[in-house]
Amino acid sequence: MLTAALGAASPAAASIRLGSAPAVPATAHIAGALPDTTPLHVTVTLQSQDPAGLAAFANAVSTPGSPQYRDYITGTEFAHRFGATPAAVRAVETSLRAHGLDPGPVSANSLSIPVTATAGQLSQAFSTSFSRVALAGGTSAVVNRQAPSLDSGIAADVQSVFGLDTLATAKPLLIHARTATAPSAPDRAHVVTGGPQPCQPASSAAASMGGYTADQIAATYGFSGLYQSGDEGAGQTVAILELEPYDPSDIQAYEACYGANPQIANVLVDGGAGSGAGQGEAALDIENVIGLAPQARLAVYEGPNTGNGPYDTMNQIISQHGAQVVTTSWGECEQLEGLGQASAESTLFQEAAAQGISVLSASGDDGSEDCYPTPSVTPQVDDPASQPYVTGVGGTSLNANRTTGARLSEAVWNDGATVGASGGGVSSFWPMPAYQAQAPSFLHVINGNSSGAPCTVSSGDCREVPDVSADGDPATGYMIYWNGSGDAGGTQPKGWQAVGGTSAAAPAWAALIALANASAQCAGTRIGFANPALYYAAGSAYGSDFSDITSGNNDMTGLNGGLYPAGSGYDMATGLGSPNATAITQSLCTDSIALSNPGPQGSTVKRSVTLQIKAADTRGAPVGYKATGLPSGLSIDASTGKITGRPNKIGKSTVTVLVADSAGTTAQTAFDWTIEGAPTVSHVSLSSVGAGRPRMSLTVAAGRDEPGLKTVSITLPRGLHFSQSRATVTVTGAKG
């Protein structure tokens, strides 16, 4: 991380303040003290017993070529290896009780402890005070005026305390199309993909509104090949995080239209998210997954949109470890989130990676200015999409043939501040992860925009967002069925309507990952945390796996100099681009071997040689090595790939190295190896002229001119040395 979360304290202090109190927006004002009797629910998050080990393990099981690639652990194993230790849990519980609180049971992953208490009890326990805040727009919030104080003996065991304020709540990242768009053709024909086909009302609504039905999205983004092989996501569970309720009748109408009948389970967290039809966010998320992965099971986790609601909901999703894929379309800007809480979230996402769970998040709908309109319009990114163990999904504006699905054009989605734009930029919290830092240079992940606000360190040192993208423009949006009201100021009728935002793109990618997991290519192996594999795939099959978005930018307000523009390869408006699902599945699931070419080699006859050939199986399986054309006297170790020996013959040869695993996957590379003759040194004679200080001259003739000759060493008799101003050493090539 780029900054620290704990506040400072002297060694003798009995308590320590954790982080800092939230800043009250300039547009808000304090409306008085919060009554002491007000009930509050907070979550005390715990530090992993081995943070460095957890990060290393999460990276190892997620990175192609690692010996531990996709060797995931269970939730029980995670709690034992990486959760807080039983001693740490007891210490925190004891401290909380000593301060008058009644902690609930620790979570299954040993990472959090719930506490329900009154404002007065929490104020006394954490040495803070609470105020009511009147916000712009007529809403209100609760804020703690001081950072929570903890006993110094447990401060290192606690990451954060969620729920002490409600200033920053997650926002849904969807946008309803505001006006009907005239169709470019008399009707929107169905696209035969092998997957679900829409009913006539959905197609007719798409024709009048300019949106796309699920079959059209599937055809454009290459889902058809998966459907035609019989893959519709069977056996996969997609967990959907929601902070609003939904009306089951909306989902039933969508299912009836497409002839789908997936299993849907509702899980209420911290009492749930209330009742009603919501704002359409939940309907969009659920229906998009159904339309694109119709046989996948859905688990909808509904939590309250309070200070600790998003964390508690994500924690329950991951710690119950029943889902292979998680999608969320709720987020807030990093500046409002705070590093302490973001760090606690990061531990959850590392747990997901360790257990083979893919987490995808919408990257935001405020372009490069995610804190818009308050507290600023300077570049900021959205959490949790900016988390290094989350796949951030941006938005595009898609123009596709409605009959064939052929992509005609695709640009960055940017409709300005009145509508929205694809979220993206550089993080102020997280350093650049290895999967971005080590991406091939032709992808341009590290580019001229990789530094600057809010990243305060050198270029290429900060996490960049998004990772990938898909259609997010409400004018070319996804057709959903929603009968609610309160559609963010839009004028669309109830029922079938076009909806966009990065909220629409994230569940589309979640459906893709579910299909890949269920595919014959993956053969039961979960993709897990997808980013390392996605960037790895882009390095070798970019043109077939992704559609490169090169037009537009996501400077939503127009106040940030066009940051960030689309360009060749990766960019911070659309990431790697939009998908070709069938090709990406092949890359993500098919075993391959990465083999490095060492380049031309030059050695000297009869001199010892050591050269390590580097190869790695993407699934971490052992590989064997063979080589042909090696210079006489050299050999390769079949298990390690190390070439050793002493060449005994001058000459030049082409060496071919073949690497294979037990499944028959192979890779090979070739390079030239030149063996030169050894250098020779002529007889050296020394002479003295005159009395006093000797004057000497000498010529060293050293062997034939060859690549291995770098230095000539001359030792003089004792008491003699070269004059720095007059010494001359001449090296000449020996004939023959």
C-alpha positions in Angstrom: 0.0 0.0 0.0 1.1 3.6 -0.6 0.3 5.0 2.9 -0.3 3.7 6.4 -3.6 3.2 8.2 -2.7 3.3 11.9 -2.4 6.6 13.7 0.8 7.4 15.7 1.2 6.7 19.4 4.0 6.9 21.9 5.4 3.5 23.1 3.9 4.2 26.6 0.4 5.0 25.3 -2.4 2.8 26.7 -4.5 3.4 23.6 -4.1 4.2 20.0 -6.4 5.9 17.5 -7.1 3.8 14.4 -6.8 5.9 11.2 -8.6 9.2 11.2 -12.1 10.6 11.5 -14.0 11.0 8.2 -14.0 14.5 6.7 -17.4 16.3 6.7 -18.1 17.6 3.1 -17.9 21.3 2.7 -21.5 21.4 1.4 -22.8 19.7 4.6 -23.2 21.1 8.1 -23.4 19.6 11.6 -27.0 19.3 12.7 -26.4 18.4 16.4 -25.2 15.5 18.5 -26.5 12.1 17.9 -28.7 10.9 20.8 -26.8 8.4 23.0 -29.7 6.0 22.8 -29.4 5.6 19.0 -28.7 2.0 18.1 -25.7 1.4 15.9 -24.3 -1.8 14.3 -20.5 -1.8 13.7 -18.0 -4.4 12.4 -14.5 -4.7 13.9 -12.3 -6.1 11.2 -9.2 -8.2 12.1 -5.8 -8.4 10.7 -4.7 -11.6 9.0 -2.2 -13.6 11.1 0.1 -13.7 8.1 -0.6 -10.8 5.7 2.6 -11.3 3.6 2.0 -15.0 3.4 -1.6 -14.4 2.3 -0.7 -12.0 -0.4 2.0 -14.4 -1.7 -0.4 -17.3 -1.7 -3.2 -15.4 -3.4 -0.7 -14.4 -6.1 0.7 -17.8 -6.5 -2.6 -19.6 -7.0 -3.7 -16.9 -9.5 -0.6 -16.5 -11.7 -0.1 -18.7 -14.8 3.2 -20.6 -14.5 3.3 -20.7 -10.7 3.7 -24.2 -9.3 0.7 -23.4 -7.1 -1.5 -22.1 -10.0 -5.1 -22.9 -9.2 -4.3 -25.0 -6.2 -6.9 -23.4 -4.1 -7.7 -23.9 -0.4 -11.1 -24.2 1.4 -12.6 -21.7 3.7 -11.7 -23.8 6.7 -8.1 -23.9 5.6 -8.1 -20.2 5.0 -9.4 -19.4 8.5 -6.7 -21.7 10.0 -3.8 -20.4 7.9 -4.7 -16.7 7.3 -7.5 -15.6 9.6 -6.8 -13.9 12.9 -5.3 -16.3 15.4 -7.6 -17.6 18.2 -5.4 -15.6 20.7 -5.9 -12.4 18.7 -9.7 -13.0 18.5 -9.9 -13.5 22.3 -7.7 -10.5 23.0 -10.0 -8.2 20.8 -13.2 -9.7 22.3 -11.8 -9.2 25.9 -10.9 -5.6 25.2 -14.3 -4.8 23.7 -16.0 -6.3 26.7 -13.8 -4.4 29.1 -15.0 -1.2 27.4 -18.7 -2.1 27.9 -19.5 -3.7 24.6 -21.0 -7.1 23.8 -19.2 -8.5 20.7 -21.0 -11.1 18.5 -19.4 -14.3 17.2 -16.3 -14.0 15.0 -17.0 -14.6 11.3 -16.3 -18.0 9.7 -13.0 -16.7 8.2 -11.9 -15.2 11.5 -11.7 -11.7 10.0 -14.4 -9.7 11.7 -16.4 -9.3 14.9 -19.9 -7.7 14.9 -20.9 -5.3 17.7 -24.4 -3.9 18.2 -24.6 -1.0 20.8 -26.0 2.4 21.4 -24.2 5.6 20.3 -23.4 6.3 23.9 -21.8 3.0 24.5 -19.7 3.2 21.4 -18.7 6.8 22.2 -17.4 5.7 25.5 -15.8 2.5 24.3 -13.9 4.1 21.4 -13.3 7.6 23.0 -15.2 9.4 20.2 -18.4 11.4 19.8 -21.2 11.2 17.2 -23.0 14.0 15.3 -25.8 14.2 12.9 -24.9 15.8 9.6 -27.2 17.5 7.1 -26.1 16.7 3.6 -26.7 18.6 0.3 -29.9 17.4 -1.3 -31.8 17.0 2.0 -30.3 13.7 3.2 -28.7 13.2 6.5 -25.9 11.0 7.9 -24.1 10.1 11.1 -20.4 10.9 11.6 -17.9 10.0 14.4 -15.9 13.2 15.2 -12.7 11.4 16.3 -11.1 8.2 15.0 -11.8 5.2 17.2 -9.4 4.6 20.1 -8.3 1.0 20.8 -6.2 -0.5 23.6 -2.6 -0.5 22.3 -2.3 -4.2 23.0 -4.9 -5.0 20.3 -4.3 -2.2 17.9 -2.1 -4.3 15.7 -4.8 -7.0 15.5 -7.5 -4.6 14.2 -7.6 -3.3 10.6 -10.7 -1.0 10.8 -14.0 -0.4 12.4 -16.9 -0.1 9.9 -20.2 1.5 10.7 -19.2 4.5 12.9 -20.3 6.9 10.1 -22.7 6.8 7.2 -21.2 9.7 5.3 -20.0 7.6 2.4 -22.4 5.0 1.2 -22.0 2.9 -1.9 -23.9 4.1 -5.0 -25.4 1.9 -7.7 -23.6 2.2 -11.0 -26.4 1.9 -13.4 -28.1 4.5 -15.6 -31.5 4.2 -17.2 -31.7 5.5 -20.8 -33.5 8.8 -20.6 -35.1 9.0 -24.0 -36.2 6.6 -26.6 -33.8 6.2 -29.5 -35.2 5.7 -33.0 -34.2 2.3 -34.5 -31.6 2.2 -37.3 -33.6 -0.6 -38.9 -37.4 -1.5 -38.9 -36.9 -4.2 -36.4 -34.4 -5.9 -34.2 -34.0 -9.4 -35.5 -33.0 -12.3 -33.2 -29.5 -13.6 -33.4 -29.1 -17.3 -33.4 -26.4 -18.0 -30.8 -27.4 -21.4 -29.4 -28.4 -19.6 -26.2 -31.6 -18.0 -24.9 -33.8 -16.2 -27.4 -36.0 -13.2 -26.4 -39.7 -12.8 -26.6 -41.3 -10.3 -29.0 -42.0 -7.6 -26.4 -38.3 -7.4 -25.5 -37.3 -7.3 -29.1 -39.9 -4.6 -29.9 -38.8 -2.5 -26.9 -35.1 -2.9 -28.1 -36.2 -1.6 -31.5 -37.7 1.5 -30.1 -35.1 2.3 -27.4 -31.9 1.4 -29.2 -30.9 -1.3 -26.6 -29.7 -4.8 -27.1 -31.4 -8.1 -26.1 -29.3 -10.8 -24.4 -28.9 -12.8 -27.6 -27.5 -9.7 -29.4 -25.0 -9.0 -26.6 -24.0 -12.6 -26.6 -23.4 -12.7 -30.3 -21.3 -9.5 -30.3 -19.1 -10.6 -27.5 -18.5 -14.1 -28.7 -20.6 -16.2 -26.4 -22.1 -18.2 -29.3 -19.3 -20.7 -29.5 -19.7 -21.6 -25.9 -23.5 -22.0 -26.2 -23.1 -24.1 -29.3 -20.8 -26.5 -27.4 -23.6 -26.9 -24.8 -22.1 -24.5 -22.2 -24.7 -22.3 -20.5 -23.1 -22.2 -17.1 -24.5 -25.3 -15.5 -22.8 -26.2 -12.2 -21.7 -22.6 -11.5 -23.0 -20.3 -8.8 -22.8 -16.5 -9.3 -23.2 -14.4 -6.2 -24.6 -11.0 -6.7 -24.0 -8.3 -4.0 -27.0 -6.0 -3.7 -27.6 -3.0 -1.4 -31.2 -2.6 -2.5 -34.2 -4.9 -2.7 -35.9 -6.2 -5.9 -39.3 -7.4 -7.0 -39.3 -11.1 -7.8 -42.1 -10.5 -10.4 -39.6 -8.5 -12.5 -37.2 -11.4 -12.6 -40.0 -13.8 -13.3 -41.1 -11.7 -16.3 -37.6 -11.7 -17.7 -37.2 -15.5 -17.2 -40.5 -16.1 -19.0 -39.4 -14.0 -21.9 -36.2 -16.0 -22.4 -37.5 -19.4 -21.3 -35.0 -19.6 -18.5 -35.6 -21.1 -15.1 -32.4 -20.7 -13.0 -32.2 -21.4 -9.3 -32.1 -18.2 -7.3 -31.4 -18.0 -3.6 -31.8 -14.9 -1.5 -29.5 -14.3 1.5 -30.3 -11.5 3.8 -27.2 -9.9 5.6 -27.6 -7.6 8.6 -31.4 -7.7 8.1 -31.3 -7.2 4.4 -31.9 -4.2 2.1 -35.6 -3.5 2.8 -38.5 -4.2 0.4 -39.8 -2.9 -2.9 -38.5 -2.8 -6.5 -35.4 -0.8 -5.7 -33.9 1.5 -8.4 -33.4 -1.2 -10.9 -29.8 -2.1 -10.0 -30.7 -5.5 -8.6 -33.0 -6.3 -11.5 -30.2 -5.3 -14.0 -27.6 -7.4 -12.3 -29.7 -10.5 -11.9 -31.3 -10.4 -15.3 -28.0 -9.8 -17.2 -26.5 -12.9 -15.6 -29.7 -14.9 -16.4 -29.7 -13.8 -20.0 -26.0 -14.7 -20.6 -25.5 -17.7 -18.3 -29.0 -19.1 -18.1 -28.1 -22.4 -16.3 -25.9 -20.9 -13.6 -27.3 -20.7 -10.1 -27.7 -17.3 -8.6 -27.2 -16.3 -5.0 -28.4 -12.8 -4.3 -26.9 -11.4 -1.1 -28.9 -8.3 0.1 -27.4 -6.1 2.7 -28.1 -2.6 4.0 -26.4 0.4 2.4 -24.9 1.5 5.7 -21.4 2.1 6.9 -20.7 -1.6 7.4 -23.3 -3.1 5.1 -21.1 -3.5 2.0 -18.3 -5.1 3.9 -20.5 -7.5 5.9 -22.3 -8.5 2.7 -19.1 -9.2 0.8 -17.6 -11.0 3.8 -20.6 -13.3 4.0 -20.4 -14.1 0.3 -16.7 -15.0 0.4 -16.6 -16.7 3.8 -19.6 -19.0 2.9 -17.5 -20.0 -0.2 -20.5 -21.3 -2.1 -20.0 -19.2 -5.2 -17.4 -19.4 -7.9 -18.0 -16.0 -9.3 -19.0 -12.7 -7.5 -20.2 -9.5 -9.1 -21.0 -6.2 -7.6 -22.2 -3.0 -9.2 -21.9 -0.8 -6.1 -19.0 1.4 -5.2 -17.6 4.7 -3.9 -14.6 6.8 -4.7 -11.4 5.9 -2.9 -11.1 9.3 -1.3 -14.3 8.8 0.6 -13.6 5.1 1.4 -10.4 5.6 3.4 -7.4 3.4 3.4 -8.2 1.5 6.6 -11.5 0.2 5.4 -10.1 -0.4 1.9 -7.3 -2.5 3.5 -9.9 -4.6 5.3 -11.7 -5.2 2.0 -8.5 -6.2 0.4 -8.0 -9.0 2.9 -11.4 -10.3 1.8 -10.5 -10.2 -1.8 -7.2 -12.0 -1.2 -9.3 -14.6 0.6 -11.5 -14.9 -2.5 -8.4 -15.4 -4.7 -7.0 -18.0 -2.3 -10.2 -20.0 -2.5 -10.6 -19.7 -6.3 -13.4 -17.1 -6.3 -13.6 -14.6 -9.2 -14.7 -11.1 -8.0 -15.8 -8.5 -10.6 -16.8 -4.9 -10.0 -18.2 -2.1 -12.0 -15.5 0.6 -12.3 -17.9 3.6 -11.8 -20.0 5.9 -13.9 -18.3 9.2 -13.3 -15.4 8.8 -15.7 -12.0 9.7 -14.4 -13.6 11.9 -11.7 -15.1 9.2 -9.5 -15.7 11.6 -6.5 -17.8 13.9 -8.8 -19.5 16.2 -7.8 -18.1 16.2 -4.2 -15.5 16.5 -2.8 -13.8 17.2 -6.1 -13.6 16.8 -9.8 -10.0 15.8 -9.9 -9.0 12.3 -11.1 -10.1 9.5 -8.7 -11.1 5.9 -9.1 -13.8 3.7 -7.7 -13.6 1.1 -4.9 -13.8 -1.9 -5.0 -12.9 -2.0 -8.7 -9.6 -0.4 -7.9 -8.7 -3.2 -5.5 -5.7 -5.2 -6.8 -7.5 -8.5 -6.3 -10.7 -7.5 -8.1 -11.4 -7.3 -11.8 -12.6 -3.8 -12.6 -15.0 -3.6 -15.5 -15.4 -0.4 -17.5 -18.0 0.7 -20.1 -18.1 1.2 -23.8 -20.5 2.6 -26.4 -21.4 -0.3 -28.7 -22.6 -0.3 -32.3 -23.3 -3.8 -33.5 -25.2 -5.4 -36.3 -28.5 -6.4 -34.7 -29.0 -9.4 -37.0 -25.5 -11.0 -37.1 -24.0 -9.6 -33.9 -21.0 -8.3 -35.8 -19.3 -5.5 -34.0 -19.4 -2.4 -36.3 -17.7 0.0 -33.9 -17.0 0.4 -30.2 -15.7 3.5 -28.3 -15.3 4.7 -24.7 -18.6 5.4 -23.1 -18.7 9.1 -22.3 -22.0 11.0 -22.3 -20.7 13.8 -20.1 -21.6 14.9 -16.6 -25.3 14.9 -17.2 -25.3 11.1 -17.9 -22.0 9.5 -17.1 -18.8 7.9 -18.4 -16.7 4.8 -18.0 -14.8 4.9 -14.7 -11.0 4.6 -14.7 -7.7 6.0 -13.8 -4.9 5.4 -11.3 -5.3 4.4 -7.6 -4.0 6.5 -4.7 -4.1 3.5 -2.4 -2.6 0.6 -4.2 0.8 0.0 -5.9 0.8 -1.5 -9.4 0.3 -5.2 -9.2 2.7 -7.6 -10.9 0.2 -8.6 -13.6 0.1 -5.0 -14.8 3.8 -4.1 -14.2 5.0 -7.3 -16.0 2.6 -7.1 -18.9 4.3 -7.0 -22.4 5.3 -3.6 -23.4 3.2 -3.7 -26.6 0.1 -3.6 -24.3 1.1 -0.1 -23.1 -0.1 -0.8 -19.5 2.7 1.5 -18.3 2.2 4.7 -20.4 2.4 8.4 -20.3 -0.7 8.6 -18.1 0.6 6.1 -15.5 1.5 8.8 -13.0 0.2 12.1 -11.8 -2.8 12.9 -9.5 -3.9 11.0 -7.5 -0.8 8.7 -7.9 2.0 10.6 -6.3 4.8 8.3 -7.1 6.7 7.5 -10.3 5.2 6.2 -13.5 4.1 2.6 -13.4 3.9 2.4 -9.6 0.1 2.7 -9.1 -2.7 0.3 -9.8 -4.6 1.2 -13.0 -8.3 0.7 -13.6 -10.3 -0.8 -15.3 -9.0 -4.2 -16.4 -11.6 -5.0 -19.0 -14.8 -3.5 -20.4 -18.1 -4.1 -22.1 -21.1 -2.1 -23.3 -22.1 0.4 -20.7 -23.8 3.2 -22.7 -27.5 3.5 -21.7 -28.2 4.7 -25.3 -27.0 1.3 -26.5 -28.0 -0.5 -23.2 -29.1 -3.9 -22.1 -32.8 -4.6 -22.2 -34.2 -5.5 -18.8 -37.6 -5.9 -17.3 -38.3 -3.5 -14.3 -41.6 -2.2 -13.1 -40.2 0.1 -10.4 -40.2 3.8 -10.2 -37.5 6.2 -9.1 -35.3 5.5 -12.2 -32.6 8.1 -11.5 -34.6 10.9 -13.2 -35.2 9.0 -16.4 -38.3 9.0 -18.5 -38.5 5.4 -19.6 -41.8 3.5 -19.2 -42.1 0.6 -16.8 -41.5 -2.8 -18.0 -38.9 -3.4 -20.8 -36.3 -0.7 -20.9 -32.7 -0.1 -21.9 -30.2 0.3 -19.0 -26.5 1.0 -19.1 -23.6 2.0 -16.8 -20.7 -0.1 -15.8 -23.3 -1.9 -13.6 -24.4 -3.6 -16.8 -20.9 -4.5 -18.0 -19.8 -6.2 -14.7 -22.5 -8.9 -14.6 -21.9 -9.5 -18.3 -18.2 -10.4 -17.5 -19.4 -12.4 -14.5 -21.5 -14.5 -16.8 -18.5 -15.0 -19.1 -16.3 -16.2 -16.2 -19.1 -18.6 -15.1 -19.4 -20.0 -18.7 -15.6 -20.4 -18.8 -15.6 -22.3 -15.5 -18.3 -24.6 -16.8 -16.6 -25.1 -20.2 -15.1 -28.3 -21.4 -11.8 -26.5 -21.8 -11.6 -25.6 -18.1 -12.6 -29.2 -17.2 -13.8 -28.3 -13.7 -10.9 -26.0 -12.9 -12.0 -22.6 -11.6 -10.4 -19.5 -13.1 -10.4 -17.7 -9.7 -8.9 -14.3 -9.5 -8.9 -13.6 -13.2 -6.5 -10.6 -13.7 -3.2 -12.4 -13.9 -4.6 -14.9 -16.4 -6.3 -12.1 -18.4 -3.2 -10.0 -18.8 -1.2 -13.2 -19.5 -3.7 -14.2 -22.3 -3.5 -10.7 -23.7 0.2 -11.0 -24.0 -0.1 -13.9 -26.4 -3.5 -13.7 -28.0 -4.6 -10.1 -27.7 -6.0 -9.8 -31.1 -8.3 -12.8 -30.9 -9.3 -12.5 -27.2 -10.1 -8.8 -27.0 -11.5 -6.0 -29.1 -9.1 -3.1 -28.6 -11.0 0.2 -27.9 -9.0 3.0 -29.4 -11.6 5.9 -29.7 -12.7 8.4 -27.1 -11.8 9.2 -23.5 -13.5 9.2 -20.0 -12.9 12.8 -19.0 -16.6 13.1 -18.0 -16.5 16.8 -17.0 -14.0 17.9 -19.6 -12.0 19.5 -16.9 -9.0 17.1 -16.8 -7.4 17.5 -20.2 -9.0 14.5 -21.8 -7.8 12.0 -19.2 -7.9 9.2 -19.9 -7.8 8.6 -23.6 -8.3 5.3 -25.3 -5.4 3.9 -27.2 -3.7 0.9 -28.7 -3.6 -1.9 -26.1 -4.5 -1.2 -22.5 -5.9 2.2 -21.5 -7.5 3.6 -18.3 -10.9 4.2 -20.0 -11.6 0.6 -21.2 -8.7 -1.6 -19.8 -7.7 -4.4 -22.2 -11.0 -3.9 -24.1 -14.2 -5.9 -24.6 -14.3 -9.6 -24.9 -14.4 -12.4 -27.4 -15.8 -14.9 -24.9 -15.1 -18.1 -26.8 -11.5 -17.2 -27.5 -10.9 -15.9 -24.0 -12.2 -19.1 -22.5 -9.7 -21.0 -24.7 -6.9 -18.9 -23.4 -7.9 -18.9 -19.8 -8.6 -22.7 -19.6 -6.2 -24.3 -22.1 -2.9 -25.5 -20.7 0.1 -23.9 -22.2 3.8 -23.5 -21.5 5.7 -20.2 -21.4 9.2 -20.6 -22.7 11.8 -17.9 -22.7 14.4 -17.6 -25.5 17.8 -16.8 -24.0 19.0 -15.2 -27.2 22.3 -15.8 -29.0 25.1 -17.3 -26.9 28.9 -17.1 -27.2 31.3 -19.2 -25.3 35.0 -20.2 -25.3 36.2 -23.7 -26.0 37.1 -25.8 -23.0 35.6 -23.2 -20.6 32.8 -24.2 -18.2 29.3 -23.1 -19.3 26.0 -22.8 -17.4 22.8 -21.6 -19.0 19.3 -21.8 -17.4 16.4 -22.3 -19.8 13.3 -20.8 -18.2 9.9 -22.4 -18.8 6.6 -22.6 -16.8 3.4 -24.5 -17.3 0.4 -22.2 -16.9 -1.2 -24.8 -14.6 1.9 -25.2 -12.6 2.6 -28.8 -13.8 6.2 -30.1 -13.9 7.8 -29.9 -17.3 10.6 -31.8 -19.0 13.4 -30.4 -21.3 15.1 -31.7 -24.4 17.6 -30.0 -26.6 19.1 -30.7 -30.1 22.0 -29.0 -31.7 23.9 -28.3 -28.5 27.7 -27.7 -29.0 29.8 -30.8 -28.4 30.5 -31.2 -24.7 27.2 -29.6 -23.5 24.1 -31.2 -22.2 20.7 -30.2 -20.7 19.2 -31.5 -17.5 15.9 -33.0 -18.4 14.1 -31.9 -15.2 15.6 -28.5 -14.5 16.4 -27.1 -18.0 19.9 -26.2 -17.0 22.6 -26.5 -19.8 26.1 -27.2 -18.5 29.5 -28.6 -19.6 32.7 -27.6 -21.4 32.5 -27.2 -25.2 35.3 -29.0 -26.9 34.9 -27.9 -30.5 35.1 -24.5 -32.2 32.1 -23.7 -34.4 28.5 -22.4 -34.6 25.3 -24.3 -34.2 21.5 -23.7 -33.8 20.1 -25.1 -30.6 16.4 -26.1 -30.4 14.9 -26.6 -26.9 11.6 -28.6 -26.6 9.6 -28.4 -23.3 6.7 -30.7 -22.5 4.4 -31.5 -19.6 2.8 -34.9 -18.8 -0.4 -33.9 -20.6 1.4 -33.5 -23.9 1.5 -29.7 -24.0 4.7 -28.5 -25.6 6.6 -25.4 -26.4 9.9 -24.9 -28.3 12.4 -22.2 -29.0 15.7 -21.9 -31.0 18.8 -19.8 -30.7 22.4 -19.7 -32.1 25.4 -20.7 -30.0 29.0 -19.8 -31.1 32.1 -21.4 -29.6 35.3 -19.5 -30.1 39.0 -20.4 -29.5 40.6 -19.7 -26.2 42.8 -16.6 -26.0 46.6 -17.0 -25.9 49.2 -14.7 -24.3 52.8 -14.2 -25.8 56.0 -14.2 -23.8 56.3 -11.0 -21.9 59.8 -9.4 -21.6 60.7 -6.5 -19.3 63.9 -4.3 -19.8 65.4 -1.4 -17.9 67.1 1.6 -19.4 69.5 3.7 -17.4 69.9 4.2 -13.7 67.3 5.1 -11.1 63.7 4.6 -11.9 63.3 1.9 -14.6 61.6 2.8 -17.8 59.8 -0.1 -19.3 57.7 -1.0 -22.4 56.0 -4.2 -23.3 53.4 -5.6 -25.7 50.9 -8.3 -24.9 49.6 -10.4 -27.8 46.5 -12.1 -26.5 44.8 -14.9 -28.5 42.3 -14.5 -31.3 39.8 -11.8 -31.2 36.6 -13.5 -29.8 33.5 -12.6 -27.7 34.8 -14.1 -24.5 38.0 -11.9 -24.3 37.3 -9.0 -21.9 40.4 -8.2 -19.8 44.2 -8.7 -19.8 45.8 -9.1 -16.4 49.5 -8.2 -15.9 51.5 -8.8 -12.7 54.8 -6.9 -12.2 57.7 -7.9 -10.0 57.6 -6.8 -6.4 58.5 -3.1 -6.1 57.5 -2.2 -9.6 54.4 -0.4 -10.8 53.0 1.4 -13.8 53.2 5.2 -13.9 49.6 6.3 -14.4 50.6 9.0 -16.8 53.0 6.9 -19.0 51.8 3.3 -18.9 50.7 1.8 -22.2 49.2 -1.7 -22.7 48.4 -2.8 -26.3 46.2 -5.8 -27.0 46.5 -7.3 -30.5 44.8 -10.3 -32.0 47.0 -13.3 -32.6 47.0 -14.7 -36.1 45.4 -18.0 -36.6 
